[in-house]
Amino acid sequence: MLPQKSNMAIGLRNLTLALLLVLASAAPVQAETPERLLLNVTTDSLERGAMALAFAQAALRERNAEVVVYLNVDGVRLANETAARRTFGDNQSLQQMLRDFMKYGGRVLVCKLCLEMVADLNDSSLLKGVEVVEPHVVMTLLFRPNVAVLTY
């Protein structure tokens, strides 16, 4: 009789372990938070603007990150549809770099206050697809998990 009890105990133990393994494998797997980048562009300098946009495009294409370019202070002028077409590097204008960035899924935000007070521009003077936003929109983006911020 003693050997049967020991076999029964082993069987119960194995059943318990198997049940625990099934339950553990059925637990929900948390999705990894995507990489996020917010590029804060405060300048309308050709060189700095081009570097920021090249960095944004690389993060979008090579890292598959969620990338937002936030144009504020003098940087809002980069999104001006009617601005002089200054080119950089491969003869691409900053406006074309912004269009390409948005075409591949990037977001371009423009500070509403800066647009009006600093650049003396309005919504109708901006490239198609650019979003004019209030500060609370940027705050929401800044305080999401896994956000890196880079300023030009």
HELIX and SHEET records of a PDB file:
HELIX    1   1 LEU A    2  ALA A   26  1                                  25    
HELIX    2   2 LEU A   46  GLU A   62  1                                  17    
HELIX    3   3 VAL A   73  ALA A   79  5                                   7    
HELIX    4   4 LEU A   94  LYS A  103  1                                  10    
HELIX    5   5 LYS A  112  MET A  117  1                                   6    
HELIX    6   6 ASP A  123  SER A  125  5                                   3    
HELIX    7   7 PRO A  135  LEU A  142  1                                   8    
SHEET    1   A 5 GLU A 131  VAL A 133  0                                        
SHEET    2   A 5 ARG A 107  CYS A 111  1                                        
SHEET    3   A 5 GLU A  66  LEU A  71  1                                        
SHEET    4   A 5 ARG A  36  VAL A  41  1                                        
SHEET    5   A 5 VAL A 147  THR A 151  1                                        
SHEET    1   B 2 THR A  87  PHE A  88  0                                        
SHEET    2   B 2 GLN A  92  SER A  93 -1                                        
END                                                                             
